Amino acid sequence: MSIQDYLELGFDRFHGFQLLWSFFITVAVGVVGYVGATATASSIGTVRLLIGLGFLAFAGVNLWALDSVREQRELLADAALAAIERTEEGGELQDAASLKAIVSSGRPSSRWALLGFHLVADVLVLAMIWLVPNVLASWKAIMKTRQGETEIRGARSNVEPVVLESTSHFRRWRLSQPYTVSTEKWKVQVPEGFEFDMASVPRMFWPLIAPFELSIAAPLIHDFAYHQGGRVKDGKITNLEEADKTMSRFQADLAFLELMEAEGVSFLRRVPAFLAVAVFGGLAWDTQG
């Protein structure tokens, strides 16, 4: 083979390498765009898991193809340099240095560099597959509420939906009509007009746990119980076993946990949320009580 043949094959393999990367980027953007466009459906853990596994399978095949082409480019570069040196020794080539520079500049990066870069890109795409639906679903729900009165319930909720309306404060909502819910031991009646802030989750943590992901009724009842200090007042908090018994802060936290489970909040979200209010909720209870 002539030097020109090696150079043409090298450029052809370089073009194939670029096409594989372009295909990877197109699929990655398409997957992220899909989970973003179908945020409500994609927010279901099983759906995200299947999408993530499908992307991982594609990424593995793509990495294998990229590495195969990279190896071919490396072999062609070595062969081209050897051909240039042979031709140079025979005195048939005058500008060998320029050709060597061209071939060397087209030599591919190492296998470890390719693997590292690809893995970083894979992790970023998987993180977006997992986080984007949560952020968008919560944001859409919040924006829907900002537009006026709306009825909200958890995706797998076994309790009645809560009817809310927006307030002038971005993070607070107002109950549009009285809401009543019962747990194993308590009946709580929240009056119309009561305001609360859903689950008090800082915005930076919304990709992990957004306000709407800890359900609606659970934080409503929990905030109301804290606001009342657990006191039996106008029959709004009633013990189903002892009518005059006051709800303790721990019992309010347990009701929060019970309602989250009834509204379909996953174990990995409801238990940390319960522990957080159990540990850090004392100040709010004492202040309101």
N, C-alpha and C positions, 0 to 999 in steps of 0.2 A: 504493500500500500504506500502511496505517496504521502508527503507531508500535507498536501491539500485535502486528501481523503480523511486523514486523522482530524484535521481542523474542522472539516464539514461535519464529521460525526460528533465531535465535541460540542459544536454549536447546536446540533440537533438534540443531543442529550441535555444541554443546558435549557433549551426551549421546553423539553419534556419535564424537566425539574420545575420550571416556572409554572407550567400548566398544572402540575400536581399541587403546588402551593396555592394557586388560584382556586382550584377545586376545593381545597380544604377551607379556605377563607369563605368561599361562597356558601358551602354547607354550614359552616359555623355561624355565619351571619343569618342564614335562613332558619336554623334551629332556634337561635335566640329570638329572632323576629317572630317565629311561630309561637313560642311560649309567651312572648309579650302580647301578641294579638289574641291569644286564647288564655289570658291570665286566670280567668275564673276556673276553667277546666284544668289548666296546667298547675294550678295551686294544689291540686290533690296529689299527695305524696306518691301514690302508685304511678300516676301518669308521668310525673317528673322522673321517677326511677326508670321507667321504661324508655323515656326519651334519652336520659343520660346513658343507659346501657347501649342503646342504639348508636349514639354518638361515639361512645368508647370503641365499639366494634369498627365503625368507620375510621376513627382516628388510628386504630391499630393497623388496618390495611393500608391507609394512606402513609403512615410512617414507614411501613415495610417497603412500599413502592418508592418512596423518596430515598430511602437508604440504598435500594438496588440501583437506582439511577445515579445516586452520588458515587457509588462504587464503580459503575461503568465510566463515569466522567473521570474518576481518578486514574483508572487503567488507561483510558485514552490519552490523558495528559502525559502519563509516563511514556507511553508508546510514541507520542508525537515528539517529546523531547529527545528520545533515543534516535528517532528518525532524523531529527534536525542535526544531532551531533554526528551521525554517520555521514550525512550529506555534507556537513561542514568539513569533516576530515578529508573527504574526497575532493575538496576544492570546488564543489558545484554550487555553493551557497555563499553569498556575499553579506547578507544582512541577517545572519543567524541570531545575533543578540536580540534584535527586535522581535523575531518570531518566538524566541524563548520567553521573552517578557510577556508576550500575548498569551502563550500557553500557560505560563505560571499564574498570570492574573485570573485565568479561568479555572484554576484548580479549586475543587469544592472544599468546604470546611470539613472538619473531622466528624466522625460518626458521633462522638460524644457531644459535640456542639449542636449537631442536628437533633439528637435525642433530647438534650436539655431544653432547647428552644421549643420543640414540639410539645414536650410535657408541660411547660409553662403555659403555652397556648391552650392545651387540653384542659388544664386545671381552671383557667380563667373562664372557658366556655362552660364547663360543668358548674362552676360557681354561679354563673349567670343563669343557667338553666334552673338552678335551685332557688335563687334569690329573686330574680326578676318577677315571676308570677306573684310572689308574696307582696312585693312593693306595689305593683300595679293594681292588684286586686284590692288591697287596702286603700290605695289612693282613689280608685274609682268609687269605692263605697263611701269614702269621706266626701268626695266631690258631689256624689249623688245626694248626700245628706245636706250639703251646703245649699243645694237648690231648693230646699224647702222640706216639707214633711215627707218622711219615707218610712216604710216598714222593713225592718231588718231582722233576720234570724240566721243562725249558724247553718252551714251547709248540711250538717247531719243532726240538726237540733231536734230534741224531743220535748221542747217547751214552746210556749206560745211566743210569736214574734213580738218585738218591741217597736212601738211607733214613736219615732223621734222627729224633731225639727231642729234646724240650725239656730245658733245664737250669734251674737255679734263677735264672740270670741271664737277663734278658729278651732281650738281644741275642746270646746264644750258643747254639749247637746242638751236639749230640753225634752222631757217626756210630754208627748202630745195628748195622751190620755192615761188614766189610771192603769197601773199594771200590777197584777197579783200573781204570785208564784209560790208554790209550796215545795219544801224539801221534806226529808224524812221526819223531822221534828218541828219544823217552823213553817209558818205562813206569813209572808211579807207582802204588804200592800203599799205600793209606792204611789203617792198622789200625783196628779197631773201638774206639770210645771216644774217638777224636780229636775235640777241640772246636775250633770256629772261629766266626766272627761274620758269615758270608756276606761280601758286599762291604761294606767299612767306609764306608758312606755316611751322613753326618749326617742326622738326621731332617728338618731344614729343607729338604733337597734331595730328599726322597722324591717330591714331585710331579714332579720332572724325571727323576731316576734313583733308583728304590727298590732296596733290597738284592737282591730276587729278580730284578730286571730285568737284572742282569749275570750271570745264569744261576746254577746251583748247583755243578756240577762244577768250573767254572773257578776260582771263589774257593776252593773246598775244596782243589784241587790246589796252587793258588798259595800258600795259607796253610801247607799242609803242607811244601812245598818251602822256604819261608822259615823255617819252624820247624826243619827239618833243616839249614838253611844250605846246601842243595844237596848235602849229603854222601851218599855211597852207604853206607847203614847197614841191615844185615839184609836187603839186597836190595830195600828199599822204593822206592828211586829207581834205575832201571837205564837206562843208555844202550844203545840197541838196536844201536849200531855198535861201541862200545868199552865193555865191561862194567864196567871200573874207573874210568871217567871221571866226574868230579864235575860236577854241574849248576851253572852260574854263575847269578848273579842275573839277568842279562839273558836267559839261556835260560829261567829260570823265568817271567819276564815274557812272553817269546814264547809259552811254553806256555799261559799265561793268555789271551793274545790268540787263539791257535789254538782253544782250547776254547770261548771265547765265540762264535767264529764257528760252530763245530760245533753249539752249542746255540741258534743262531738269533738271537743278539744283533745288533741293527742296527749298521751301520758307524758311524753318528753317536754310538752309545753305547760301542761296544767300543774305538774308537780313543782317545777322551778318557780312558777308564778305563785303557787300557794306558799312555798317556803319564803319567797320574797316578802309577801304581805305579813307572814307570821313573824319574820325577823324585824322588818322595817316599818310596820304599820302602827306601832305603838304611839308614836307622836300624834298621828292624825286622830286616833281614837281618843287619846287623852284630851286633845284640843277641843274636839267636838263634844265629848262626853261631859 
